[in-house]
Amino acid sequence: LEIDQTAAQHDSRASGMDGGADFGEDAGPERKTFLSLLIYLINQGAAMIQRTDAVVCRHISDDPELRQLVVTSLHDECDAIIARILRLFIDKKRMSERARVVSADLGRLAEAMAIGVSAVGTVGRSQSQVLEQLDMLLDSIALALQHTRTYDKFIITRYQEATADPAAKPAIKFEPDYVGVVHELAGHYAVLEEAYLSSALALAEREEVALDHISIGAVHGSLGPAEGVGGSLAQPQQAATKEVMMSSIAEDAFYVIDKCIDRAKATDHVASTCAVINTVVKKLEDHLAAALNKRVLAIRDDAGSLSAQGQERFDKLRQAAISQAQALSKGKTTQDTGTGEAQAVAD
């Protein structure tokens, strides 16, 4: 394992890449990676605990204390080696430095992701490329956290099976170094995920466009006679559609949000998942909702006097919405339908 760790470090440096590939993605069959070592160790450790426990029960004794000793001694060794692998990963990816930079200022994401990367690899990179690099790194961290949680559950289950009272709460303890490095990795993940979410939402707002002619289906139905007098609900009529102008900001924002939440849940780490969800709620309230609310207020202001009633007020609001949609389309010309049907911005 010591030889494999050295090989993993060498291959990671030689790759010249700072994404997720050197932690197990597209590494090739001959590459030694930190993630492959982590998975190998967990699988071998689990198999060894099961084999040793079976041998002890069959040839020595099935005494619960002895079986617990087997699990404890072997998992202590695994804890120590896993901690070393994760520490190498954290140091190699310069996570502490990167998390410190983005914690001070989320706008310095590009600077943070350039740490440890050759100057040639960072010249002329766009914001999208920086986000792609961070996305791969976050995928790698999430996978590492997921495997540690699987390992924890296995050890707790085996220890509980070895106790005299399987219903009792297991009193097993993990190595402090292992617990500490996993918590540190989870903390870096939460900070970097927040940076990814903030930058991706800002990019979605900055590159917003109007999506022309989105068909919206609306099912119309009418109530028949009351149920109590022998009537029933009338069947819905055929769906009606209309052509509208729609902003891309909500669609892009929720694509990013769904990705972040799914990745956080995949870690199976409760603290990390809660941190990401709290961040998502805050970003929705402080950025996306605020931006859309500002837009609605702008439409109202453009409509002029809000004291106008009926058709006059509707026409003014409609015209303000059309003007805003045309501004979002960035020069795209909209067809003149000649029917007087309203075009609306659906945010």
C-alpha positions in Angstrom: 0.0 0.0 0.0 2.9 2.4 0.7 4.2 1.7 -2.8 0.7 2.3 -4.3 0.4 5.6 -2.4 3.7 6.8 -3.8 2.6 5.8 -7.3 -0.7 7.6 -6.9 1.1 10.8 -5.9 3.4 10.5 -8.8 0.7 9.8 -11.4 -1.4 12.7 -10.0 1.5 15.2 -10.5 2.4 13.8 -13.9 -1.1 14.1 -15.2 -0.8 17.9 -15.2 -4.5 18.2 -14.6 -6.3 19.6 -11.6 -9.8 18.3 -12.1 -11.2 15.0 -10.8 -9.4 12.6 -13.1 -6.5 12.0 -10.8 -8.9 10.9 -8.1 -10.3 8.0 -9.9 -12.1 9.3 -13.1 -10.8 8.1 -16.4 -7.6 7.0 -14.8 -7.1 4.0 -17.0 -6.4 0.4 -15.8 -2.8 0.9 -14.9 -3.1 4.2 -13.0 -2.9 4.2 -9.2 -5.3 6.8 -7.8 -6.3 7.9 -4.3 -9.9 6.9 -4.9 -9.0 3.5 -6.2 -6.8 3.0 -3.1 -9.6 4.1 -0.8 -12.1 1.7 -2.4 -9.5 -1.1 -2.4 -8.7 -0.6 1.3 -12.4 -0.5 2.3 -13.2 -3.6 0.4 -10.2 -5.6 1.6 -10.6 -4.4 5.2 -14.3 -5.4 5.2 -13.4 -8.9 3.7 -10.6 -9.4 6.3 -12.9 -8.5 9.2 -15.6 -10.9 7.9 -13.0 -13.8 7.4 -11.3 -13.3 10.7 -14.5 -13.1 12.6 -15.6 -16.4 11.0 -12.3 -18.1 11.8 -12.4 -16.9 15.4 -16.0 -18.1 15.9 -15.3 -21.5 14.3 -11.9 -22.4 15.8 -11.5 -20.3 19.0 -14.6 -18.9 20.6 -17.8 -17.0 19.8 -17.4 -14.9 22.9 -18.8 -11.4 22.1 -15.8 -9.6 23.7 -13.3 -11.5 21.6 -15.3 -10.8 18.4 -15.5 -7.1 19.3 -11.8 -7.1 19.7 -11.3 -8.5 16.2 -13.5 -5.8 14.7 -11.9 -3.0 16.8 -8.3 -4.0 16.1 -8.7 -4.4 12.4 -10.8 -1.3 11.9 -8.3 0.8 13.9 -5.7 -0.1 11.3 -8.0 0.7 8.4 -8.9 4.0 10.0 -5.3 5.1 10.2 -4.6 4.2 6.5 -7.8 5.8 5.2 -6.9 9.0 7.2 -3.5 9.1 5.5 -5.0 8.6 2.0 -7.6 11.4 2.6 -4.9 13.7 4.0 -2.8 13.2 0.8 -5.9 14.0 -1.3 -6.6 17.2 0.7 -3.0 18.3 0.5 -2.6 17.5 -3.2 -5.7 19.4 -4.1 -4.7 22.4 -2.0 -8.2 22.4 -0.5 -7.4 24.3 2.6 -5.9 27.2 0.6 -8.7 27.2 -1.9 -11.4 27.1 0.8 -9.7 30.0 2.6 -9.6 32.1 -0.5 -13.3 31.6 -1.5 -14.4 32.0 2.1 -12.8 35.4 2.2 -14.4 36.4 -1.2 -16.6 34.2 -3.4 -15.6 36.4 -6.3 -12.0 35.0 -6.2 -13.0 31.6 -7.3 -10.8 31.7 -10.4 -7.8 32.7 -8.3 -8.6 29.8 -5.8 -8.8 27.2 -8.5 -5.5 28.4 -10.1 -3.7 27.5 -6.9 -1.3 24.6 -7.6 -2.0 24.7 -11.4 0.7 25.7 -13.8 0.4 29.2 -15.2 0.1 27.8 -18.7 -3.1 25.9 -17.7 -4.8 29.0 -16.3 -4.2 31.5 -19.1 -7.4 32.7 -20.8 -9.7 30.4 -18.9 -13.4 31.4 -19.0 -15.7 31.3 -16.0 -17.4 28.2 -17.4 -14.0 26.4 -17.5 -13.3 27.3 -13.9 -16.7 26.0 -12.9 -16.1 22.8 -14.8 -12.8 22.3 -13.0 -14.5 22.9 -9.6 -17.4 20.6 -10.6 -15.0 17.7 -11.2 -13.2 18.3 -7.9 -16.6 18.4 -6.0 -17.6 15.1 -7.6 -14.4 13.5 -6.4 -14.9 14.8 -2.8 -18.5 13.6 -2.8 -17.3 10.1 -3.9 -14.7 10.0 -1.1 -17.2 11.1 1.5 -19.7 8.5 0.2 -17.2 5.7 0.6 -16.2 6.7 4.1 -19.9 6.7 5.1 -20.3 3.2 3.6 -17.2 2.1 5.6 -18.6 3.6 8.8 -21.9 1.8 8.5 -20.2 -1.5 7.8 -18.0 -1.3 10.9 -20.9 -0.3 13.1 -23.0 -3.2 11.8 -20.3 -5.8 12.3 -19.5 -4.5 15.8 -23.2 -4.7 16.6 -23.5 -8.2 15.3 -20.6 -9.2 17.5 -22.3 -8.0 20.7 -24.2 -10.2 23.1 -27.2 -7.9 22.8 -27.6 -7.0 19.1 -30.3 -4.4 20.0 -27.9 -2.5 22.2 -26.4 0.7 20.9 -22.8 0.0 19.6 -20.1 1.7 21.7 -17.5 1.5 18.9 -15.1 4.4 18.5 -13.2 5.5 15.3 -9.7 6.7 15.3 -9.5 10.5 16.1 -7.3 11.1 13.1 -9.7 9.4 10.8 -12.7 11.3 12.2 -10.9 14.6 12.0 -9.8 14.3 8.4 -13.3 13.2 7.3 -14.8 16.2 9.0 -12.2 18.5 7.4 -12.9 17.1 4.0 -16.7 17.6 4.6 -16.0 21.2 5.6 -14.0 21.9 2.5 -16.7 20.3 0.4 -19.4 22.6 1.9 -17.4 25.8 1.3 -16.4 24.9 -2.2 -20.0 23.8 -3.1 -21.2 27.2 -1.9 -18.6 28.9 -4.2 -19.7 26.7 -7.1 -23.4 27.5 -6.5 -22.8 31.2 -6.1 -20.7 31.5 -9.2 -22.9 29.3 -11.4 -26.0 31.3 -10.4 -24.2 34.6 -11.2 -23.2 33.2 -14.5 -26.8 32.1 -15.3 -28.0 35.7 -14.5 -25.2 37.3 -16.5 -25.7 35.2 -19.6 -29.5 35.3 -19.4 -31.4 35.2 -22.7 -35.0 35.2 -23.7 -36.3 31.8 -24.8 -38.6 32.5 -27.7 -42.0 31.0 -28.2 -42.2 28.4 -25.4 -45.5 26.5 -25.7 -47.4 26.4 -22.4 -50.2 23.9 -22.0 -53.2 24.9 -19.9 -56.0 22.3 -19.3 -59.4 23.9 -18.9 -62.4 22.1 -17.3 -65.8 23.1 -16.0 -67.8 21.8 -13.2 -70.9 19.9 -14.1 -74.0 19.5 -11.9 -73.3 19.0 -8.2 -72.4 15.5 -7.1 -75.2 15.4 -4.6 -77.8 15.6 -7.3 -76.5 13.0 -9.6 -74.0 15.1 -11.5 -70.2 14.7 -11.8 -67.1 16.6 -12.8 -67.0 17.4 -16.5 -64.2 16.0 -18.5 -61.3 18.5 -19.1 -61.3 20.1 -22.4 -58.3 19.8 -24.8 -55.2 21.6 -23.6 -54.9 25.1 -24.8 -51.5 26.5 -25.7 -50.1 30.0 -26.2 -46.7 31.4 -27.3 -44.9 33.3 -24.6 -41.5 34.8 -24.0 -39.6 33.1 -21.2 -36.4 34.0 -19.3 -33.6 31.4 -19.1 -32.5 32.4 -15.6 -34.9 30.2 -13.6 -34.2 27.1 -15.8 -30.5 27.5 -15.6 -30.5 28.3 -11.8 -32.6 25.3 -10.9 -30.4 23.0 -13.1 -27.4 24.1 -10.9 -29.4 23.8 -7.7 -30.6 20.3 -8.5 -27.0 19.2 -9.3 -25.7 20.6 -6.0 -28.5 19.0 -3.9 -28.1 15.6 -5.6 -24.4 15.7 -5.1 -24.8 16.6 -1.4 -27.3 13.8 -0.8 -24.9 11.4 -2.6 -22.3 12.0 0.0 -24.6 10.4 2.6 -23.0 12.9 5.1 -25.7 14.6 7.1 -23.8 17.8 8.0 -22.6 18.3 4.4 -26.2 17.8 3.0 -27.7 20.2 5.6 -25.0 22.8 4.8 -25.7 22.7 1.1 -29.5 22.9 1.5 -29.1 25.9 3.8 -26.9 27.5 1.2 -29.4 26.8 -1.6 -32.3 28.4 0.4 -30.2 31.5 1.1 -29.1 31.9 -2.5 -32.7 31.5 -3.7 -33.9 34.2 -1.3 -31.0 36.6 -1.6 -30.3 36.3 -5.3 -32.8 34.6 -7.6 -36.0 35.7 -5.8 -34.6 39.2 -5.3 -33.7 39.4 -9.0 -37.1 38.2 -10.2 -38.9 40.5 -7.8 -36.9 43.5 -9.0 -37.9 42.6 -12.5 -41.6 42.5 -11.6 -41.4 45.9 -9.9 -39.6 47.2 -13.0 -42.5 46.0 -15.2 -45.0 47.8 -12.9 -43.0 51.0 -13.0 -42.9 50.8 -16.8 -46.6 50.4 -17.0 -47.0 53.9 -15.7 -50.0 54.8 -13.5 -51.2 51.8 -11.5 -54.5 53.6 -11.0 -55.6 52.5 -14.4 -58.3 49.9 -14.4 -59.5 47.1 -16.5 -58.3 46.7 -20.1 -56.2 49.9 -19.9 -54.1 48.6 -17.0 -53.7 45.2 -18.6 -52.5 46.7 -21.9 -49.9 48.8 -20.1 -48.6 45.8 -18.1 -48.5 43.7 -21.2 -46.6 46.3 -23.1 -44.0 46.7 -20.3 -43.6 42.9 -20.2 -43.1 42.8 -24.0 -40.5 45.5 -23.8 -38.5 43.7 -21.1 -38.7 40.4 -23.1 -37.4 42.1 -26.2 -34.5 43.6 -24.1 -33.6 40.1 -22.9 -33.6 38.7 -26.4 -30.4 40.6 -27.0 -31.2 41.9 -30.5 -33.4 39.0 -31.6 -36.4 40.2 -33.5 -39.8 38.9 -32.6 -42.4 38.2 -35.3 -45.4 40.5 -35.5 -48.4 38.2 -35.1 -50.9 40.9 -36.1 -53.5 39.3 -33.8 -53.0 41.5 -30.8 -52.4 38.5 -28.6 -50.3 39.3 -25.5 -46.7 38.2 -25.2 -45.7 37.7 -21.5 -42.5 37.1 -19.6 -42.9 33.9 -17.5 -40.4 34.1 -14.7 
